[in-house]
Amino acid sequence: MATRRSTNLLKHLISTRHHLTHHRTVTYMPRPGDGTPRTVTLIPGDGIGPLVTGAVEQVMEAMHAPVLFEKFEVHGNMKAIPSEVMESIKKNKVCLKGGLATPMGGGVSSLNLQLRKELDLYASLVNCFNLEGLTTRHDNVDIVVIRENTEGEYAGLEHEVVPGVVESLKFCSERIAKYAFEYAYLNNRKKVTAVHKANIMKLADGLFLESCREVATKYPGIKYNEIIVDNCCMQLVSKPEQFDVMVTPNLYGNLVANTAAGIAGGTGVMPGGCSLEATAAVVG
């Protein structure tokens, strides 16, 4: 009897593994280098960007890390990202970027947004965790916030219907849900939480939840739950250790990631970046 149960269990595990492999289309896993020098595009940017990226350069030099930087001066008051910068990013696959200033109003497009759209950097990932030696109010914080980065409110698709009435288009993508669950699966994470406001925006955020629920069925080993964004913010500042991986639409993710970073020690020390499956990653 015990042998039969073991055999059935083994068959079930093999079947489940095959099911997962069949539906997985992308992989996100840190890979150690082989020591070969790696060229990285560097954009110091505006504000504290040069200070932060300069510190990275000093650290890399002190470590004798096999990293070579291709540095470009790009600033938020430019009309577009220079073509040679885009070519460098596409060639090197990795870019370290400081923040680029974005003018308020006036119909001026953000260069940060242009960069995301040009490279289709649809996934923003911020890992917020306690750092040894940095005292914070909460312990055992290790949260990964994954937000949609090119669609939703940040797509900038808005127009004035009549004077005084402005519409902004909000839509979400199934691929960000796939990214979140795949990341959780490959990094031994136990839970994915979808952040939403579907109690009010039943169609737009409802579509986002439908996508997350559908993807969740393909990862039975990962717990899935949902939380309304306003409750999420309250829970973050009161009991952040309950969260593991969080997947969000664009606007909510910006708020949630900055809140989580503040809890863990501040945005200046939390690593984050934007990525596409196999084309480029922009860190900063």
Disulfide bonds with the S-S distance in Angstrom:
none
